[in-house]
């Protein structure tokens, strides 16, 4: 029993102190996440950037599904919205296409043959 008391008496002060006295990333050292992000962006660019990603996702439904799973993981999970007024129970979703982009089957309803004007 006396040994247990000695161990608790030796408990160190774990309060955070400025200047990295005993832990954390040393001042001036590289942040590993920043390095990882930069490496990921470099590989993304070498693989074709946005065009390469689009070509990959456009190959088949499996790749498209994988792409959408990645996107959902990158979206914020909690958004605080301060709303004043009333909600009428309607939900409106607006799909915006980039100029010159191909529009999915069914077109955009403007009779332009499935292509958004440039």
Backbone torsions as a table, in degrees:
resi	resn	phi	psi	omega
1	UNK	NA	-35.6	-179.6
2	UNK	-64.3	-33.1	-179.9
3	UNK	-67.3	-37.4	178.5
4	UNK	-63.2	-40.9	178.7
5	UNK	-63.4	-41.5	179.5
6	UNK	-61.6	-41.2	-179.7
7	UNK	-64.2	-40.7	-179.1
8	UNK	-72.4	-28.9	177.6
9	UNK	-69.1	-29.3	-177.9
10	UNK	-83.8	3.4	-177.9
11	UNK	-56.3	127.8	-177.0
12	UNK	-81.8	161.3	176.9
13	UNK	-74.8	113.6	-176.4
14	UNK	-99.0	8.5	179.5
15	UNK	-65.3	137.0	-179.4
16	UNK	-64.3	135.6	178.0
17	UNK	-124.0	146.2	-179.5
18	UNK	-65.8	149.1	171.6
19	UNK	86.8	14.2	176.6
20	UNK	58.7	55.4	179.8
21	UNK	-71.7	-20.0	-177.8
22	UNK	-159.1	19.4	179.8
23	UNK	176.9	175.6	-179.5
24	UNK	83.6	-176.7	-179.7
25	UNK	-79.5	127.3	179.6
26	UNK	-60.5	144.4	-179.9
27	UNK	-57.0	131.6	178.5
28	UNK	89.0	-10.2	179.7
29	UNK	-79.3	157.8	-178.5
30	UNK	-73.2	140.6	174.2
31	UNK	-76.7	122.2	-175.3
32	UNK	-65.5	-33.6	179.6
33	UNK	-65.5	-41.3	178.4
34	UNK	-61.4	-42.7	178.2
35	UNK	-63.0	-41.7	179.1
36	UNK	-64.2	-44.6	179.1
37	UNK	-61.4	-45.5	179.5
38	UNK	-61.8	-40.2	178.3
39	UNK	-65.2	-42.3	179.0
40	UNK	-61.5	-43.5	179.6
41	UNK	-64.5	-39.4	178.1
42	UNK	-62.6	-44.8	178.9
43	UNK	-64.9	-41.8	177.7
44	UNK	-56.3	-46.1	178.8
45	UNK	-63.5	-43.3	-179.7
46	UNK	-65.3	-29.0	-179.9
47	UNK	-85.0	5.0	175.9
48	UNK	113.8	0.9	177.2
49	UNK	61.4	-142.9	-177.7
50	UNK	-62.9	-42.0	179.9
51	UNK	-62.8	-41.8	178.6
52	UNK	-64.2	-41.1	178.6
53	UNK	-65.6	-42.6	178.2
54	UNK	-61.7	-47.3	180.0
55	UNK	-58.4	-41.9	179.5
56	UNK	-64.8	-47.5	-177.4
57	UNK	-67.2	-30.5	-176.9
58	UNK	-78.7	-10.4	-176.7
59	UNK	-64.9	-41.2	-178.3
60	UNK	-160.8	169.8	-177.1
61	UNK	-65.1	-33.6	179.4
62	UNK	-61.9	-46.7	180.0
63	UNK	-64.0	-38.8	177.5
64	UNK	-62.4	-43.3	178.0
65	UNK	-61.2	-41.5	178.4
66	UNK	-62.4	-43.5	179.1
67	UNK	-59.0	-47.2	-178.8
68	UNK	-66.6	-32.2	175.1
69	UNK	-64.1	-41.8	178.6
70	UNK	-62.3	-44.1	-178.4
71	UNK	-61.1	-43.9	-178.7
72	UNK	-64.2	-29.1	178.1
73	UNK	-75.7	-20.5	179.9
74	UNK	-89.4	-15.5	-179.3
75	UNK	-75.4	149.5	177.0
76	UNK	-64.1	145.0	-178.5
77	UNK	-93.9	-15.9	-178.0
78	UNK	-139.3	118.9	178.6
79	UNK	-122.0	123.2	176.9
80	UNK	-88.8	122.4	-179.5
81	UNK	-122.5	128.5	175.7
82	UNK	-97.3	106.7	-175.4
83	UNK	-111.9	130.9	174.9
84	UNK	-123.1	134.8	-179.5
85	UNK	123.4	-158.8	-177.5
86	UNK	-116.0	156.4	175.6
87	UNK	-114.4	124.4	-175.0
88	UNK	-88.3	2.6	177.9
89	UNK	85.6	2.4	179.3
90	UNK	-96.4	144.5	175.6
91	UNK	-120.3	122.7	179.5
92	UNK	-114.8	127.2	177.2
93	UNK	-116.7	124.7	179.7
94	UNK	-109.5	125.3	178.0
95	UNK	-99.2	124.2	-178.4
96	UNK	-112.7	125.8	179.3
97	UNK	-102.5	144.6	175.7
98	UNK	-71.5	148.5	178.7
99	UNK	-58.6	133.6	178.5
100	UNK	80.8	-2.2	-176.9
101	UNK	-78.4	149.8	174.4
102	UNK	-73.3	136.6	179.8
103	UNK	-98.6	138.8	179.8
104	UNK	-57.6	164.9	179.8
105	UNK	-48.1	138.7	-177.8
106	UNK	104.1	-16.6	177.0
107	UNK	63.8	-172.7	-180.0
108	UNK	-104.6	9.9	174.3
109	UNK	81.2	7.6	-178.1
110	UNK	-100.6	3.0	179.7
111	UNK	71.6	21.2	-177.0
112	UNK	-96.3	16.6	175.5
113	UNK	72.2	28.2	175.6
114	UNK	77.9	17.1	177.8
115	UNK	-127.1	133.4	177.4
116	UNK	-78.5	130.6	-179.4
117	UNK	-58.0	142.8	179.3
118	UNK	-80.2	NA	NA
